[in-house]
């Protein structure tokens, strides 16, 4: 397989959205200056053949969360699964700062991060190196003319399929019906992802140990229910 085939073009995968919000507090700014360089993946160097080498503690599984928002979910999972190595990707500066402060408070040794385009991480990761990918409440780009900006696309599903281990999971949560249907159809059309649902409760029930997120709470206040989709890499 050529490099071009292995790493699909990023021409239509440009990052859309804000990079910065309100000014960081002093402690957050310090974390971005000191902790981010220590935990950020170095994509200029080849990825280790065994991703467990990225962590100073014993790791058994690898999990990638794309767009972790306020970091509530990632921190919760990292605390309850100390032998899982987490990679969190989030370009929004304020969200990264929030996560890093929690990583420091809880002294989490099983978290690495990246603060730019997630497709760069996906193309850097070794084939068959990830046990689970989480895409939770991603920007739905509700206007039809912007649907091409949604992260779930055939190009990115091919990236997911390459980096996931056989039997690995892709978990997608959203409160936007059009994005839920969009994801179901794209995964069906790709052919490499088997949806794990036999009845409505399978996608209406949150994942085991689900902590909830601020985005989910906002959706409920506004009267929207959520779907929790699980796909297995065929």
Buried (B, 14 or more C-beta within 10 A) or exposed (E): EEEEEEBBEEEEBEEEEEEEEEEBEEEBEBBBEEBBEEBBBEBEEEBEEEBBEBBEEEBEBBBBBBBBBBBBBBBBBBBEBBEBBBBBBBBBBBBBBBBBBBBBEEEBBBBBBBBBBBBBBBBBBBEBBBBBBBBBBBBBBEEEEEBEBBBBBEBBBBBBBBBBBEEBBBBBBBBBEBBBEBBBEBBEEBEBBBBEBEEEEBBEEEBEEBBEBEBBEEBEEEEEEBBBBBBBBE
